[in-house]
Amino acid sequence: QSVAWEIAFKKSQAAGAVTPERFQRSASGETGLLRAILGGFVGLFWRPVITAPETNLATESRATGIAERARVQNEKKEVVAMRHKQEQDKLIASKRSTLEQVLKRVGDKKSATLADRSSKAHMHFEAVLSKVDACLSQKADSTAEQQRRVEEDLAQKRTCLEASVSGRKSRACQHNKIVAQKVQKRKSAGGQPSKE
């Protein structure tokens, strides 16, 4: 099996030229239309220097050379691809480490902020507790003071009441003694009490 290679020409004048590959294809029947049009006309102007068996060897060696060049190019492309992949891996690793560092800094900052908030909350809680204790002790003191004043007022009123009651009692006793004396006098005087 022969290998034929087409090469794209940059100039349009050379694009129509009959190359050995095109001739080989027309001879082997790959392009039957070209063979029919050109027929023996091509054979008049151009004759291959290499005979058919040698053409196969030349084509094989040429194909081997092309395959070798393709292999070398593929190896170069593979090296470039590997280098590109390594660069991408390095870039990804650097971005990952940068991201980890940023996340660590953010975590540290968040922890510091939470610790600061926690300490402020603790201080506020302690201040509130001390104010509550002060308020409760002040309320207890004011309640005790109010209770003492109420008890003093009650004691003073009891004393006043007892003094008032004892004064009334003594006046009532004196009045009762006076009345009892008058009743006694009248009974001893004669009998029936007169109206006064």
Buried (B, 14 or more C-beta within 10 A) or exposed (E): EBBBEEEEEEEEEEEEEBBBBBBBBBBEEEBEEBBEEBEEEBEEEEEBEEEEEEBBEBBBEBBEEEEEEEEEEEEEEEEEEEEEEEEEEEEEEEEEEEEEEEEEEEEEEEEEEEEEEEEEEEEEEEEEEEEEEEEEEEEEEEEEEEEEEEEEEEEEEEEEEEEEEEEEEEEEEEEEEEEEEEEEEBEEEEEEEEEE
